[in-house]
């Protein structure tokens, strides 16, 4: 079955994924990192819709502590957070919060959500919805920093390699993974595309400067199935 999907870029690792009967909002950051345009765009995309908000970890560029502001009780908004976020949570009256540990699977309504351990903080998500598989990496990436100690480098690469091997067992329809321009290896984005072979790919971790993706695109054999967004709200319509 072909599903029509719309992806909207908001900021950094924050994207809105609109599916036929729901919206998935990923890694909405601390509000002080978003401009008025970005906040209004998110509001317009989720308003009046069944919404699931995913936060991969507690870093401020990926998580809004006052997440209740995004809730819509009438539409039963649900929040899926990495377990490590639990210690940062304040009482949020009436909010449906689900915590997930690495290597665990959560059955939520008609979605199956599996969490992979991150080599940074928190988790990455693998979501199965209506036979469609969506991967959202959070800050799981190949962080090949020159200043890494041998122990840090080994840990990072071991988790990265383990995750890629696991993902190769799936048919990934849509993948979001980091392509950090500060690293020569683009934090593993090119390797991810080559080995996991997602049908569609969204590069992330641009710190609000998506213009760097023009440089990233020069490393690709084809850009036809890669979302090369340029500004807040840019939209990508695909069939998966």
KEKOL-41026 format. One record per residue: residue number from 0; x, y, z of N, C-alpha, C in turn. Coordinates in Angstrom, 2 decimals, always signed. Layout:
N
TORTI seq      nu      nv      nw     cau     cav     caw      cu      cv      cw
TORTI NUM       X       Y       Z       X       Y       Z       X       Y       Z
...
This chain:
240
TORTI seq      nu      nv      nw     cau     cav     caw      cu      cv      cw
TORTI   0   +0.84   -1.20   +0.00   +0.00   +0.00   +0.00   +0.87   +1.25   +0.00
TORTI   1   +0.59   +2.15   -0.90   +1.34   +3.40   -0.99   +0.70   +4.44   -0.08
TORTI   2   +1.52   +5.09   +0.73   +1.05   +6.13   +1.65   +1.65   +7.47   +1.25
TORTI   3   +0.81   +8.46   +1.16   +1.28   +9.82   +0.86   +1.74  +10.48   +2.15
TORTI   4   +2.95  +11.02   +2.11   +3.59  +11.58   +3.30   +4.12  +12.97   +2.98
TORTI   5   +4.02  +13.86   +3.96   +4.61  +15.18   +3.83   +5.59  +15.40   +4.97
TORTI   6   +6.80  +15.84   +4.64   +7.83  +16.16   +5.63   +8.07  +17.66   +5.60
TORTI   7   +8.02  +18.29   +6.76   +8.33  +19.72   +6.88   +9.54  +19.92   +7.78
TORTI   8  +10.51  +20.67   +7.30  +11.67  +21.03   +8.10  +11.33  +22.21   +9.00
TORTI   9  +11.71  +22.09  +10.28  +11.49  +23.18  +11.24  +12.81  +23.78  +11.70
TORTI  10  +13.68  +22.95  +12.32  +14.96  +23.44  +12.82  +15.81  +22.26  +13.24
TORTI  11  +17.09  +22.24  +12.83  +18.06  +21.28  +13.34  +17.56  +19.85  +13.13
TORTI  12  +17.12  +19.16  +14.19  +16.55  +17.81  +14.06  +15.04  +17.79  +14.23
TORTI  13  +14.43  +18.94  +14.17  +12.98  +19.02  +14.34  +12.28  +19.00  +12.98
TORTI  14  +11.44  +17.99  +12.80  +10.67  +17.83  +11.57   +9.25  +17.42  +11.92
TORTI  15   +8.33  +17.78  +11.05   +6.94  +17.35  +11.18   +6.66  +16.39  +10.02
TORTI  16   +6.19  +15.22  +10.38   +5.85  +14.20   +9.38   +4.33  +14.02   +9.39
TORTI  17   +3.68  +14.39   +8.30   +2.23  +14.29   +8.21   +1.85  +13.03   +7.44
TORTI  18   +1.15  +12.15   +8.13   +0.65  +10.90   +7.56   -0.85  +11.04   +7.33
TORTI  19   -1.48  +10.10   +6.65   -2.90  +10.25   +6.31   -3.82  +10.53   +7.49
TORTI  20   -3.53   +9.95   +8.67   -4.46  +10.10   +9.79   -3.81  +10.61  +11.07
TORTI  21   -2.59  +11.12  +10.96   -1.89  +11.58  +12.16   -0.66  +12.41  +11.77
TORTI  22   -0.06  +13.01  +12.79   +1.17  +13.79  +12.60   +2.21  +13.28  +13.60
TORTI  23   +3.44  +13.10  +13.14   +4.56  +12.78  +14.00   +5.47  +14.00  +14.06
TORTI  24   +5.75  +14.47  +15.27   +6.62  +15.63  +15.47   +7.89  +15.14  +16.17
TORTI  25   +9.03  +15.38  +15.53  +10.29  +14.86  +16.05  +11.17  +15.96  +16.65
TORTI  26  +11.73  +15.69  +17.81  +12.77  +16.48  +18.47  +12.51  +17.99  +18.43
TORTI  27  +11.32  +18.36  +18.92  +11.00  +19.79  +19.07  +11.93  +20.35  +20.14
TORTI  28  +12.73  +21.39  +19.82  +13.74  +21.85  +20.76  +13.19  +22.86  +21.77
TORTI  29  +14.05  +23.29  +22.67  +13.69  +24.35  +23.60  +13.18  +25.55  +22.82
TORTI  30  +12.07  +26.11  +23.27  +11.40  +27.18  +22.52  +12.30  +28.38  +22.25
TORTI  31  +13.28  +28.61  +23.13  +14.14  +29.78  +22.92  +15.09  +29.59  +21.74
TORTI  32  +15.11  +28.40  +21.15  +15.94  +28.16  +19.98  +15.17  +28.37  +18.68
TORTI  33  +13.85  +28.55  +18.81  +13.01  +28.69  +17.62  +12.53  +30.13  +17.44
TORTI  34  +12.51  +30.55  +16.20  +11.95  +31.85  +15.88  +10.43  +31.77  +15.80
TORTI  35   +9.82  +32.91  +15.68   +8.36  +32.97  +15.62   +7.81  +32.18  +14.44
TORTI  36   +8.48  +32.26  +13.31   +8.01  +31.57  +12.11   +7.98  +30.06  +12.32
TORTI  37   +9.03  +29.53  +12.95   +9.11  +28.09  +13.18   +8.02  +27.62  +14.13
TORTI  38   +7.79  +28.37  +15.21   +6.76  +28.01  +16.17   +5.38  +28.02  +15.52
TORTI  39   +5.12  +29.02  +14.72   +3.81  +29.13  +14.07   +3.63  +28.02  +13.04
TORTI  40   +4.71  +27.64  +12.39   +4.62  +26.57  +11.39   +4.25  +25.25  +12.05
TORTI  41   +4.90  +24.95  +13.18   +4.57  +23.72  +13.89   +3.12  +23.74  +14.34
TORTI  42   +2.71  +24.84  +14.92   +1.33  +24.95  +15.40   +0.33  +24.72  +14.28
TORTI  43   +0.59  +25.29  +13.12   -0.34  +25.15  +11.99   -0.38  +23.72  +11.47
TORTI  44   +0.74  +23.00  +11.57   +0.81  +21.65  +11.05   +0.17  +20.61  +11.97
TORTI  45   +0.19  +20.87  +13.29   -0.36  +19.88  +14.22   -1.76  +20.23  +14.70
TORTI  46   -2.17  +21.46  +14.50   -3.45  +21.91  +15.05   -4.62  +21.08  +14.50
TORTI  47   -5.41  +20.56  +15.41   -6.59  +19.79  +15.02   -6.29  +18.40  +14.51
TORTI  48   -5.08  +17.91  +14.75   -4.70  +16.60  +14.24   -4.20  +15.70  +15.37
TORTI  49   -4.40  +14.42  +15.20   -3.87  +13.44  +16.15   -2.35  +13.47  +16.06
TORTI  50   -1.69  +13.83  +17.17   -0.26  +14.10  +17.13   +0.51  +13.22  +18.11
TORTI  51   +1.66  +12.74  +17.63   +2.61  +12.00  +18.45   +3.92  +12.77  +18.44
TORTI  52   +4.39  +13.17  +19.62   +5.63  +13.93  +19.71   +6.74  +13.02  +20.24
TORTI  53   +7.81  +12.89  +19.46   +8.95  +12.05  +19.83  +10.12  +12.94  +20.24
TORTI  54  +10.75  +12.63  +21.37  +11.98  +13.30  +21.78  +13.03  +12.23  +22.05
TORTI  55  +14.12  +12.30  +21.31  +15.14  +11.25  +21.37  +16.03  +11.36  +22.61
TORTI  56  +16.18  +12.58  +23.14  +16.99  +12.78  +24.34  +16.79  +14.19  +24.88
TORTI  57  +17.44  +14.48  +26.01  +17.12  +15.68  +26.77  +17.91  +16.93  +26.40
TORTI  58  +18.85  +16.86  +25.48  +19.58  +18.06  +25.10  +18.62  +19.13  +24.59
TORTI  59  +18.89  +20.38  +24.93  +17.97  +21.46  +24.61  +17.69  +21.65  +23.13
TORTI  60  +18.59  +21.21  +22.26  +18.33  +21.34  +20.83  +17.46  +20.21  +20.29
TORTI  61  +17.00  +19.33  +21.23  +16.14  +18.21  +20.83  +14.90  +18.06  +21.70
TORTI  62  +14.81  +18.82  +22.78  +13.74  +18.58  +23.75  +13.26  +19.88  +24.37
TORTI  63  +11.94  +20.04  +24.44  +11.28  +21.18  +25.09  +10.75  +20.74  +26.43
TORTI  64  +11.33  +21.29  +27.51  +10.92  +20.90  +28.85   +9.45  +21.19  +29.09
TORTI  65   +8.96  +22.31  +28.57   +7.55  +22.67  +28.72   +6.77  +22.11  +27.53
TORTI  66   +6.83  +20.79  +27.37   +6.23  +20.16  +26.19   +4.71  +20.21  +26.20
TORTI  67   +4.12  +20.45  +27.37   +2.66  +20.48  +27.46   +2.05  +21.53  +26.56
TORTI  68   +2.81  +22.57  +26.23   +2.31  +23.63  +25.35   +1.94  +23.09  +23.98
TORTI  69   +2.49  +21.93  +23.63   +2.22  +21.33  +22.32   +1.07  +20.34  +22.37
TORTI  70   +0.56  +20.10  +23.56   -0.51  +19.12  +23.70   -1.86  +19.64  +23.27
TORTI  71   -2.66  +18.74  +22.72   -4.03  +19.05  +22.33   -4.93  +17.97  +22.95
TORTI  72   -5.41  +18.21  +24.17   -6.20  +17.19  +24.87   -7.35  +16.63  +24.05
TORTI  73   -7.99  +17.51  +23.28   -9.13  +17.06  +22.47   -8.72  +15.99  +21.46
TORTI  74   -7.48  +16.06  +21.01   -7.01  +15.12  +20.00   -6.03  +14.10  +20.57
TORTI  75   -5.98  +14.04  +21.91   -5.22  +13.00  +22.59   -3.76  +12.95  +22.16
TORTI  76   -3.08  +14.09  +22.23   -1.66  +14.15  +21.91   -0.87  +13.19  +22.81
TORTI  77   +0.07  +12.46  +22.21   +0.88  +11.52  +22.97   +2.36  +11.85  +22.80
TORTI  78   +3.11  +11.68  +23.89   +4.51  +12.05  +23.94   +5.35  +10.80  +24.18
TORTI  79   +6.29  +10.54  +23.27   +7.15   +9.37  +23.38   +8.58   +9.86  +23.60
TORTI  80   +9.11   +9.58  +24.79  +10.41  +10.10  +25.19  +11.38   +8.98  +25.53
TORTI  81  +12.67   +9.24  +25.26  +13.72   +8.35  +25.77  +13.64   +8.32  +27.29
TORTI  82  +13.91   +7.19  +27.87  +13.80   +7.01  +29.32  +14.63   +8.05  +30.08
TORTI  83  +15.79   +8.43  +29.55  +16.65   +9.35  +30.31  +16.02  +10.73  +30.49
TORTI  84  +14.98  +11.04  +29.75  +14.28  +12.32  +29.91  +13.46  +12.34  +31.20
TORTI  85  +13.16  +11.18  +31.74  +12.27  +11.08  +32.90  +12.68  +12.01  +34.03
TORTI  86  +13.96  +12.13  +34.30  +14.42  +12.93  +35.43  +14.22  +14.42  +35.21
TORTI  87  +13.93  +14.83  +33.97  +13.72  +16.25  +33.67  +12.24  +16.63  +33.64
TORTI  88  +11.37  +15.64  +33.75   +9.95  +15.90  +33.59   +9.35  +16.57  +34.82
TORTI  89   +8.54  +17.57  +34.55   +7.75  +18.21  +35.59   +6.32  +17.68  +35.48
TORTI  90   +5.53  +17.79  +36.55   +4.13  +17.37  +36.44   +3.43  +18.10  +35.29
TORTI  91   +2.91  +17.35  +34.36   +2.23  +17.93  +33.19   +0.81  +17.37  +33.19
TORTI  92   -0.08  +18.10  +33.78   -1.45  +17.62  +33.98   -2.10  +17.16  +32.68
TORTI  93   -2.57  +15.92  +32.71   -3.36  +15.42  +31.59   -2.58  +15.00  +30.37
TORTI  94   -1.24  +14.98  +30.43   -0.46  +14.63  +29.26   -0.13  +13.13  +29.26
TORTI  95   -0.26  +12.52  +28.10   +0.02  +11.09  +27.95   +1.48  +10.91  +27.56
TORTI  96   +2.30  +10.53  +28.53   +3.74  +10.39  +28.31   +4.13   +8.92  +28.36
TORTI  97   +4.90   +8.50  +27.36   +5.39   +7.13  +27.29   +6.92   +7.18  +27.23
TORTI  98   +7.57   +6.45  +28.13   +9.02   +6.40  +28.19   +9.51   +5.08  +27.63
TORTI  99  +10.58   +5.15  +26.86  +11.09   +3.93  +26.23  +12.59   +3.83  +26.44
TORTI 100  +13.03   +2.62  +26.81  +14.45   +2.33  +27.00  +15.05   +1.80  +25.71
TORTI 101  +16.36   +1.91  +25.60  +17.06   +1.31  +24.47  +16.79   -0.19  +24.43
TORTI 102  +16.61   -0.70  +23.23  +16.37   -2.12  +22.96  +14.97   -2.58  +23.34
TORTI 103  +14.12   -1.65  +23.76  +12.72   -1.99  +24.07  +11.82   -1.66  +22.90
TORTI 104  +10.64   -2.27  +22.89   +9.63   -2.01  +21.87   +8.33   -1.61  +22.54
TORTI 105   +7.73   -0.56  +22.05   +6.48   -0.03  +22.59   +5.39   -0.18  +21.55
TORTI 106   +4.30   -0.80  +21.93   +3.13   -0.87  +21.05   +2.19   +0.25  +21.47
TORTI 107   +2.05   +1.25  +20.63   +1.24   +2.42  +20.96   +0.18   +2.61  +19.89
TORTI 108   -1.07   +2.39  +20.28   -2.17   +2.39  +19.31   -1.82   +1.39  +18.21
TORTI 109   -1.79   +1.83  +16.97   -1.47   +0.90  +15.88   -0.05   +1.08  +15.36
TORTI 110   +0.81   +1.68  +16.18   +2.22   +1.84  +15.82   +3.10   +0.98  +16.72
TORTI 111   +4.14   +0.40  +16.12   +5.15   -0.30  +16.89   +6.42   +0.54  +16.87
TORTI 112   +6.91   +0.86  +18.06   +8.05   +1.76  +18.18   +9.19   +1.02  +18.88
TORTI 113  +10.30   +0.88  +18.19  +11.48   +0.23  +18.77  +12.55   +1.29  +19.00
TORTI 114  +13.30   +1.16  +20.10  +14.35   +2.12  +20.43  +15.72   +1.46  +20.34
TORTI 115  +16.64   +2.15  +19.67  +18.04   +1.73  +19.62  +18.84   +2.62  +20.57
TORTI 116  +19.88   +2.06  +21.17  +20.75   +2.84  +22.04  +21.54   +3.85  +21.22
TORTI 117  +21.67   +5.07  +21.72  +22.45   +6.09  +21.05  +23.88   +6.08  +21.57
TORTI 118  +24.83   +6.49  +20.72  +26.21   +6.65  +21.17  +26.48   +8.08  +21.63
TORTI 119  +25.42   +8.87  +21.75  +25.50  +10.22  +22.31  +24.68  +10.26  +23.59
TORTI 120  +23.37  +10.38  +23.46  +22.46  +10.37  +24.61  +21.10   +9.91  +24.13
TORTI 121  +20.38   +9.19  +24.99  +19.03   +8.79  +24.66  +18.96   +7.64  +23.67
TORTI 122  +18.03   +7.77  +22.71  +17.75   +6.66  +21.80  +17.52   +7.16  +20.38
TORTI 123  +17.47   +6.20  +19.47  +16.96   +6.40  +18.11  +15.67   +5.59  +18.01
TORTI 124  +14.76   +6.02  +17.13  +13.46   +5.37  +17.01  +13.30   +4.66  +15.67
TORTI 125  +12.71   +3.48  +15.71  +12.28   +2.79  +14.50  +10.78   +2.57  +14.64
TORTI 126  +10.01   +3.14  +13.74   +8.56   +3.18  +13.86   +7.93   +2.42  +12.70
TORTI 127   +7.05   +1.50  +13.06   +6.29   +0.79  +12.03   +4.84   +1.26  +12.10
TORTI 128   +4.37   +1.78  +10.97   +3.00   +2.30  +10.88   +2.40   +1.83   +9.56
TORTI 129   +1.34   +1.06   +9.65   +0.61   +0.59   +8.46   +1.54   -0.07   +7.45
TORTI 130   +2.49   -0.85   +7.95   +3.42   -1.54   +7.07   +4.55   -0.69   +6.56
TORTI 131   +4.63   +0.56   +7.01   +5.68   +1.48   +6.61   +6.68   +1.63   +7.76
TORTI 132   +7.98   +1.63   +7.43   +9.01   +1.70   +8.45   +9.76   +3.03   +8.36
TORTI 133   +9.78   +3.74   +9.49  +10.38   +5.06   +9.57  +11.47   +5.04  +10.64
TORTI 134  +12.66   +5.52  +10.29  +13.76   +5.59  +11.24  +14.08   +7.05  +11.55
TORTI 135  +14.19   +7.35  +12.85  +14.61   +8.68  +13.29  +15.78   +8.51  +14.24
TORTI 136  +16.95   +9.01  +13.84  +18.17   +8.70  +14.55  +18.50   +9.53  +15.77
TORTI 137  +17.81  +10.66  +15.99  +18.20  +11.52  +17.10  +19.66  +11.91  +16.96
TORTI 138  +20.47  +11.69  +18.01  +21.89  +11.99  +17.91  +22.76  +10.74  +17.81
TORTI 139  +22.17   +9.67  +17.34  +22.96   +8.49  +17.03  +23.62   +8.70  +15.67
TORTI 140  +24.94   +8.75  +15.66  +25.67   +9.05  +14.42  +27.11   +8.58  +14.58
TORTI 141  +27.88   +8.73  +13.52  +29.30   +8.38  +13.58  +30.09   +9.63  +13.93
TORTI 142  +30.19   +9.91  +15.23  +30.83  +11.13  +15.72  +32.35  +10.95  +15.75
TORTI 143  +32.96  +11.10  +14.59  +34.39  +10.85  +14.43  +35.20  +12.11  +14.70
TORTI 144  +35.14  +12.58  +15.95  +35.86  +13.79  +16.34  +37.35  +13.48  +16.54
TORTI 145  +38.21  +14.40  +16.12  +39.65  +14.20  +16.29  +40.03  +14.10  +17.76
TORTI 146  +39.30  +14.82  +18.62  +39.64  +14.84  +20.03  +39.12  +13.63  +20.81
TORTI 147  +38.41  +12.72  +20.16  +37.94  +11.52  +20.85  +39.13  +10.72  +21.39
TORTI 148  +38.97  +10.24  +22.62  +39.97   +9.32  +23.15  +39.79   +7.98  +22.44
TORTI 149  +40.80   +7.10  +22.51  +40.64   +5.77  +21.90  +39.40   +5.03  +22.43
TORTI 150  +39.13   +5.18  +23.72  +37.98   +4.51  +24.31  +36.67   +5.09  +23.77
TORTI 151  +36.62   +6.43  +23.67  +35.43   +7.09  +23.13  +35.21   +6.71  +21.67
TORTI 152  +36.28   +6.71  +20.90  +36.17   +6.36  +19.48  +35.66   +4.94  +19.30
TORTI 153  +36.16   +4.03  +20.11  +35.73   +2.63  +20.02  +34.26   +2.49  +20.39
TORTI 154  +33.84   +3.16  +21.47  +32.43   +3.10  +21.89  +31.52   +3.64  +20.79
TORTI 155  +31.86   +4.80  +20.26  +31.03   +5.44  +19.23  +30.90   +4.54  +18.00
TORTI 156  +32.01   +4.01  +17.55  +31.98   +3.19  +16.33  +31.30   +1.85  +16.55
TORTI 157  +31.47   +1.29  +17.75  +30.81   +0.01  +18.04  +29.29   +0.15  +18.00
TORTI 158  +28.75   +1.19  +18.65  +27.30   +1.40  +18.65  +26.81   +1.70  +17.24
TORTI 159  +27.56   +2.53  +16.53  +27.18   +2.90  +15.15  +27.14   +1.66  +14.26
TORTI 160  +28.19   +0.84  +14.31  +28.26   -0.35  +13.48  +27.15   -1.33  +13.85
TORTI 161  +26.91   -1.51  +15.13  +25.87   -2.41  +15.58  +24.50   -1.98  +15.07
TORTI 162  +24.25   -0.69  +15.12  +22.95   -0.17  +14.67  +22.77   -0.34  +13.17
TORTI 163  +23.81   -0.02  +12.41  +23.70   -0.18  +10.95  +23.43   -1.63  +10.58
TORTI 164  +24.10   -2.54  +11.26  +23.88   -3.96  +10.97  +22.44   -4.37  +11.27
TORTI 165  +21.90   -3.85  +12.36  +20.51   -4.17  +12.70  +19.54   -3.56  +11.69
TORTI 166  +19.80   -2.34  +11.29  +18.89   -1.66  +10.36  +18.90   -2.31   +8.98
TORTI 167  +20.01   -2.94   +8.62  +20.08   -3.59   +7.32  +19.11   -4.76   +7.20
TORTI 168  +18.59   -5.20   +8.32  +17.62   -6.30   +8.31  +16.21   -5.81   +7.97
TORTI 169  +16.03   -4.49   +7.92  +14.72   -3.91   +7.65  +14.70   -3.24   +6.28
TORTI 170  +13.49   -3.10   +5.78  +13.28   -2.25   +4.60  +12.86   -0.89   +5.13
TORTI 171  +13.76   +0.07   +5.13  +13.49   +1.39   +5.69  +12.89   +2.28   +4.59
TORTI 172  +11.67   +2.70   +4.81  +11.01   +3.54   +3.81  +11.47   +4.99   +3.89
TORTI 173  +11.60   +5.50   +5.10  +11.99   +6.90   +5.31  +12.94   +6.97   +6.48
TORTI 174  +14.12   +7.57   +6.28  +15.12   +7.65   +7.35  +15.55   +9.09   +7.57
TORTI 175  +15.64   +9.46   +8.84  +16.20  +10.73   +9.27  +17.50  +10.42  +10.01
TORTI 176  +18.63  +10.93   +9.52  +19.89  +10.68  +10.20  +20.80  +11.90  +10.04
TORTI 177  +21.70  +12.06  +11.01  +22.52  +13.27  +11.05  +23.54  +13.35   +9.92
TORTI 178  +23.69  +14.57   +9.40  +24.72  +14.88   +8.40  +25.38  +16.18   +8.86
TORTI 179  +26.27  +16.03   +9.83  +26.87  +17.19  +10.48  +28.06  +17.69   +9.67
TORTI 180  +27.97  +18.95   +9.22  +28.98  +19.52   +8.34  +30.31  +19.78   +9.03
TORTI 181  +30.35  +19.69  +10.35  +31.61  +19.92  +11.07  +32.56  +18.74  +10.94
TORTI 182  +32.06  +17.61  +10.50  +32.86  +16.40  +10.38  +33.09  +16.03   +8.91
TORTI 183  +34.29  +15.59   +8.60  +34.60  +15.22   +7.22  +33.73  +14.07   +6.73
TORTI 184  +33.33  +13.21   +7.66  +32.50  +12.05   +7.28  +31.01  +12.35   +7.34
TORTI 185  +30.67  +13.63   +7.51  +29.26  +14.03   +7.61  +28.53  +13.21   +8.67
TORTI 186  +29.23  +12.90   +9.76  +28.72  +12.13  +10.90  +28.08  +10.81  +10.49
TORTI 187  +28.55  +10.27   +9.38  +28.10   +8.94   +8.94  +26.94   +8.92   +7.97
TORTI 188  +26.47  +10.08   +7.52  +25.28  +10.11   +6.66  +25.47   +9.35   +5.35
TORTI 189  +26.61   +9.53   +4.72  +26.85   +8.88   +3.44  +26.95   +7.36   +3.62
TORTI 190  +27.59   +6.94   +4.70  +27.68   +5.51   +5.00  +26.29   +4.94   +5.29
TORTI 191  +25.48   +5.70   +6.01  +24.11   +5.26   +6.32  +23.33   +5.01   +5.03
TORTI 192  +23.38   +5.95   +4.11  +22.65   +5.81   +2.85  +23.13   +4.58   +2.07
TORTI 193  +24.45   +4.40   +2.03  +25.02   +3.31   +1.24  +24.69   +1.95   +1.82
TORTI 194  +24.69   +1.85   +3.14  +24.53   +0.53   +3.76  +23.07   +0.20   +4.11
TORTI 195  +22.34   +1.16   +4.62  +20.95   +0.90   +5.02  +20.02   +0.99   +3.82
TORTI 196  +20.35   +1.84   +2.86  +19.61   +2.00   +1.61  +18.14   +2.33   +1.84
TORTI 197  +17.88   +3.41   +2.58  +16.47   +3.81   +2.77  +15.87   +4.27   +1.45
TORTI 198  +14.57   +4.11   +1.33  +13.89   +4.55   +0.10  +13.99   +6.07   -0.03
TORTI 199  +13.80   +6.77   +1.08  +13.90   +8.23   +1.12  +14.76   +8.63   +2.31
TORTI 200  +15.53   +9.73   +2.18  +16.47  +10.10   +3.24  +16.37  +11.59   +3.56
TORTI 201  +16.38  +11.87   +4.89  +16.37  +13.26   +5.37  +17.61  +13.50   +6.22
TORTI 202  +18.55  +14.34   +5.76  +19.72  +14.68   +6.56  +19.33  +15.68   +7.65
TORTI 203  +20.00  +15.58   +8.82  +19.65  +16.44   +9.96  +20.91  +17.01  +10.61
TORTI 204  +20.67  +17.78  +11.69  +21.74  +18.32  +12.54  +22.48  +19.45  +11.85
TORTI 205  +21.71  +20.40  +11.32  +22.29  +21.54  +10.60  +22.34  +22.82  +11.42
TORTI 206  +21.92  +22.76  +12.68  +21.98  +23.92  +13.59  +21.29  +25.16  +13.00
TORTI 207  +20.20  +24.95  +12.29  +19.47  +26.08  +11.71  +20.14  +26.69  +10.50
TORTI 208  +21.14  +25.98   +9.94  +21.85  +26.48   +8.76  +21.82  +25.41   +7.67
TORTI 209  +20.63  +25.17   +7.12  +20.49  +24.08   +6.14  +21.22  +24.33   +4.82
TORTI 210  +21.77  +25.53   +4.65  +22.52  +25.81   +3.42  +23.71  +24.86   +3.25
TORTI 211  +24.18  +24.28   +4.36  +25.31  +23.34   +4.27  +24.95  +22.09   +3.48
TORTI 212  +23.65  +21.84   +3.32  +23.24  +20.63   +2.60  +23.57  +20.71   +1.11
TORTI 213  +23.79  +21.92   +0.60  +24.23  +22.04   -0.80  +25.60  +21.38   -0.96
TORTI 214  +26.45  +21.58   +0.04  +27.77  +20.95   +0.02  +27.65  +19.44   +0.22
TORTI 215  +26.75  +19.05   +1.12  +26.51  +17.62   +1.34  +26.05  +16.94   +0.05
TORTI 216  +25.20  +17.61   -0.71  +24.61  +17.00   -1.90  +25.66  +16.68   -2.97
TORTI 217  +26.81  +17.35   -2.94  +27.85  +17.09   -3.92  +28.49  +15.71   -3.73
TORTI 218  +28.26  +15.12   -2.57  +28.79  +13.79   -2.29  +27.83  +12.67   -2.68
TORTI 219  +26.65  +13.03   -3.14  +25.62  +12.04   -3.44  +25.63  +11.65   -4.91
TORTI 220  +25.39  +10.39   -5.17  +25.27   +9.95   -6.56  +24.01  +10.50   -7.19
TORTI 221  +22.95  +10.63   -6.37  +21.68  +11.18   -6.84  +21.02  +11.91   -5.68
TORTI 222  +20.35  +13.02   -5.97  +19.65  +13.77   -4.92  +18.14  +13.57   -5.01
TORTI 223  +17.70  +12.71   -5.91  +16.27  +12.55   -6.17  +15.48  +12.11   -4.94
TORTI 224  +16.10  +11.34   -4.06  +15.39  +10.78   -2.92  +15.92  +11.32   -1.58
TORTI 225  +16.51  +12.51   -1.65  +17.06  +13.17   -0.45  +16.41  +14.53   -0.30
TORTI 226  +15.96  +14.85   +0.91  +15.30  +16.13   +1.19  +16.37  +17.18   +1.45
TORTI 227  +16.59  +18.07   +0.48  +17.57  +19.13   +0.59  +16.84  +20.45   +0.85
TORTI 228  +16.37  +20.60   +2.06  +15.60  +21.78   +2.46  +16.52  +22.99   +2.60
TORTI 229  +15.92  +24.17   +2.52  +16.72  +25.39   +2.56  +16.27  +26.38   +3.62
TORTI 230  +15.01  +26.32   +4.04  +14.53  +27.27   +5.04  +13.37  +26.68   +5.83
TORTI 231  +13.05  +27.34   +6.93  +11.98  +26.88   +7.83  +10.68  +26.66   +7.06
TORTI 232  +10.07  +25.51   +7.30   +8.78  +25.20   +6.69   +8.86  +24.51   +5.36
TORTI 233  +10.06  +24.40   +4.79  +10.19  +23.72   +3.49   +9.51  +22.36   +3.56
TORTI 234   +8.84  +22.01   +2.47   +7.96  +20.84   +2.44   +8.42  +19.85   +1.38
TORTI 235   +8.27  +18.59   +1.72   +8.66  +17.49   +0.82   +7.52  +16.50   +0.79
TORTI 236   +6.92  +16.31   -0.36   +5.82  +15.36   -0.51   +6.32  +14.12   -1.23
TORTI 237   +6.12  +12.96   -0.60   +6.62  +11.71   -1.17   +5.57  +10.61   -0.99
TORTI 238   +5.72   +9.55   -1.76   +4.90   +8.34   -1.61   +5.79   +7.23   -1.07
TORTI 239   +5.38   +6.60   +0.01   +6.18   +5.52   +0.56   +5.33   +4.27   +0.76
